[in-house]
Amino acid sequence: MPYINVNNDFAGIRGLMAFSPETAEPMGELANALLKETEGLSPAERELIATHVSYLNECFYCHNSHGEIACIYLNGDRELVDNVRKDYQHANISNKLKSLLNIAAKVQQGGKFVTTEDVEAARKQGATDKDIHDTVLIAAAFCMFNRYVDGLGATTPTDLSTYPPRAQQVAERGYGKHIFSGAQPAAQKV
Amino acid sequence: MPYINVNNDFAGIRGLMAFSPETAEPMGELANALLKETEGLSPAERELIATHVSYLNECFYCHNSHGEIACIYLNGDRELVDNVRKDYQHANISNKLKSLLNIAAKVQQGGKFVTTEDVEAARKQGATDKDIHDTVLIAAAFCMFNRYVDGLGATTPTDLSTYPPRAQQVAERGYGKHIFSGAQPAAQKV
């Protein structure tokens, strides 16, 4: 049960977004601009950054939701997603993505934790200005999304089988209004 | 100098937004929805919450920018703004706003720091579901904005006299595109 009466039974951020569509719309548009963008980082890499930051923030709802979306983009490689979530330094990903996850983890602690050396290390692995910009903003945005969900005590399904159907919907349709409006099949009210 | 080449000389978040208009637009719309809204909390109260959270995050650019906007709404009472920024418990504000600033400060630490007791305390002071929702999301959003600014090392003017002209513009026109686009008088390129 969330701390406030959201007047709906959607789980996680969806329940909060349905309560406040005025703020939900730009949040959905920001998520689309950051996570569905294909220039530079791939959607899979973007969702992996979101998953790792959400894991660091201990946001169960978000790291499972975005981990599942990353998993779809990675053809079901859930083991890779789990490795990036918990121990990206030893995961089977590029050195470039590792250097960006290092920056993302610094941002999770606070903006001032990022150093010139962190940025230079990413550049040496081929990261562009846009890659670095997007990494910092994805990490920063998930410090918002995670706090929104947990700060209002949003309903968090513990049954992991409820996450893949929602992830499929987001992978196909993006972070649009469908996330928080309209009737949903009962099985997806999670 | 920011960590990336933003190709403009706007200061603070404006320089980053001009570099990335696709993400800047929804961020501006979210700021408008959260900070210019007049239902429930006043714009002054909203900017005070933003200022306090930015101060806790040690984001010099943001706590001075939003402190100046709050100051305009409060008829120039800079002392009150400074008291809320640094020690709201002893500031001359309502007990309701104090109880909401307590929640905002918990959100700054992390979403899970907010307790049922914090929320109940705010309700006892007259806070509605919308007040609590908006407080949590303003605090969460500034955990994003602050990290975006400092995580990319945005240019931060140290001359405090440069903040009031920008604050006046935002107070009058909101957080629209004018913030990061179009020619600005040289004196406002800060």
Interface residues (C-beta under 8 A of the other chain):
Chain A: Y3 I4 N5 V6 L16 F19 S20 E22 T23 E25 P26 M27 E29 L30 A33 L34 E37 N57 E58 C59 I103 K106 V107 G110 G111 K112 V114 T116 V119 D129 K130 I132 H133 V136 L137 A139 A140 A141 C143 M144 F145 N146 R147 Y148 V149 D150 G151 L152 G153
Chain B: Y3 I4 N5 V6 L16 F19 S20 E22 T23 E25 P26 M27 E29 L30 A33 L34 E37 N57 E58 C59 I103 K106 V107 G110 G111 K112 V114 T116 V119 D129 K130 I132 H133 D134 V136 L137 A139 A140 A141 C143 M144 F145 N146 R147 Y148 V149 D150 G151 L152 G153
